[in-house]
Amino acid sequence: MGAWADHTAIEPKPVSAEDYIFSADGRVFGVGCRIGRQIHGSLERGWREAGGAWMSRVGKTAAGRLLDGREHNDMPEARG
C-alpha cells in the first residue's frame, strides 16, 4: 500500500531505500537503510517465527495497487 512492498517471502531481498520488519501488533524486529552501497541497520533473530513482515520502501509505482489480493483502481466520484 502506498510506497511500501511486502518482501517477507522474497530471497534475496531486493534493493530498497528503507526496510522495516514488524508484526501486526506493532512490535519492531528490525530497521535498515541503504546509503550508497552500504547497508546500515539491525535485525532481531526469529522475526519470521514471531510473525514479522519485511516491508521495503520501493516507491508507489513499484509497490503497485494490490491490497489483500485485490487490485485497487477506484477513484472517488466528483461532486458537482
URHU-V122816 format. One line per field, one symbol per residue. burial: 1 if it has 9 or more other ideal C-beta (glycine too) atoms within 8 Angstrom, else 0. Layout:
burial->???
This chain:
burial->00011010000010010111111000001111110000001010001001011111110000100000000000000000
